[in-house]
Amino acid sequence: MPTYISLINYTQQGIEKVKESPARLDAAKKAYEALGAKLLQFYLVMGRYDIVAICEAPDDKTAAKLALMIGSKGALRTETFRAFTEDEYRKIIAELP
């Protein structure tokens, strides 16, 4: 399955209710599973972003749905990238003309 990396920030609403965030993470994991995706890694980070999440999803459409579903709750803003594994990278490079 394709891999996606999400860089996430708390909104004002999200940080005001940060103690509820573990329950929101559990709900997000269930949403991922319901759409055939899987949250592989979750990191609370310091710096420009608050959270980094790595997931697998069947396709870009599913990843977009997940980002929209999570963002629509109002606690987080997401920026999601399609990530290519080393093997995928090597294949892409090998196929260049």
C-alpha positions as CSV (number, residue, x, y, z in Angstrom):
1,M,0.0,0.0,0.0
2,P,1.2,3.6,-0.6
3,T,2.7,5.4,2.4
4,Y,1.7,8.9,3.4
5,I,3.3,11.3,5.9
6,S,1.2,13.9,7.6
7,L,2.6,17.0,9.3
8,I,0.0,18.2,11.7
9,N,-0.6,21.2,13.9
10,Y,-3.1,21.7,16.7
11,T,-5.7,24.4,16.0
12,Q,-6.6,26.8,18.9
13,Q,-9.6,24.5,19.6
14,G,-7.3,21.4,19.6
15,I,-4.7,22.8,22.0
16,E,-7.4,24.1,24.3
17,K,-8.7,20.5,24.6
18,V,-5.3,18.8,24.3
19,K,-6.2,16.4,27.2
20,E,-8.8,14.9,24.9
21,S,-6.3,14.2,22.1
22,P,-5.5,10.6,23.1
23,A,-9.2,9.8,22.6
24,R,-9.2,11.6,19.3
25,L,-6.1,9.6,18.2
26,D,-7.9,6.4,19.1
27,A,-10.9,7.5,17.0
28,A,-8.6,8.4,14.1
29,K,-7.1,4.9,14.2
30,K,-10.6,3.4,13.9
31,A,-11.4,5.7,11.0
32,Y,-8.2,4.6,9.3
33,E,-9.1,0.9,9.7
34,A,-12.7,1.5,8.5
35,L,-11.3,2.8,5.2
36,G,-8.7,0.0,4.8
37,A,-5.8,2.2,5.9
38,K,-3.4,1.8,8.9
39,L,-1.7,4.4,11.1
40,L,1.9,3.0,11.2
41,Q,3.6,5.6,13.4
42,F,2.5,8.6,15.5
43,Y,5.0,11.2,16.9
44,L,4.5,14.2,19.1
45,V,7.2,16.5,17.9
46,M,8.8,19.9,18.8
47,G,9.3,22.6,16.3
48,R,7.1,23.9,13.4
49,Y,4.7,21.0,13.6
50,D,3.1,19.4,16.6
51,I,2.6,15.8,15.3
52,V,4.0,13.7,12.5
53,A,1.9,10.7,11.5
54,I,2.9,7.9,9.0
55,C,0.2,5.8,7.5
56,E,-0.5,3.4,4.7
57,A,-3.7,3.8,2.6
58,P,-5.0,1.9,-0.4
59,D,-4.8,5.0,-2.6
60,D,-4.6,8.8,-2.8
61,K,-8.4,9.2,-2.6
62,T,-8.5,7.3,0.7
63,A,-5.7,9.3,2.1
64,A,-7.5,12.5,1.1
65,K,-10.7,11.3,2.8
66,L,-8.8,10.6,6.0
67,A,-7.1,14.1,6.0
68,L,-10.5,15.8,5.4
69,M,-12.3,13.7,8.0
70,I,-9.6,14.4,10.6
71,G,-9.4,18.1,9.7
72,S,-13.2,18.6,9.7
73,K,-13.3,17.9,13.5
74,G,-11.6,21.2,14.0
75,A,-8.8,20.2,16.4
76,L,-6.0,19.7,13.8
77,R,-4.7,21.1,10.5
78,T,-2.9,18.5,8.3
79,E,-0.5,18.6,5.4
80,T,-0.1,15.2,3.8
81,F,2.5,13.9,1.4
82,R,2.7,10.7,-0.6
83,A,6.0,9.1,0.4
84,F,7.9,6.6,-1.7
85,T,9.9,3.8,-0.1
86,E,13.5,3.2,-1.1
87,D,12.5,0.4,-3.4
88,E,9.9,2.6,-5.1
89,Y,12.4,5.4,-5.4
90,R,14.9,3.1,-7.0
91,K,12.3,1.8,-9.5
92,I,11.3,5.4,-10.4
93,I,14.9,6.4,-11.0
94,A,15.6,3.2,-13.0
95,E,12.7,4.0,-15.3
96,L,13.9,7.5,-16.2
97,P,14.8,7.9,-19.8
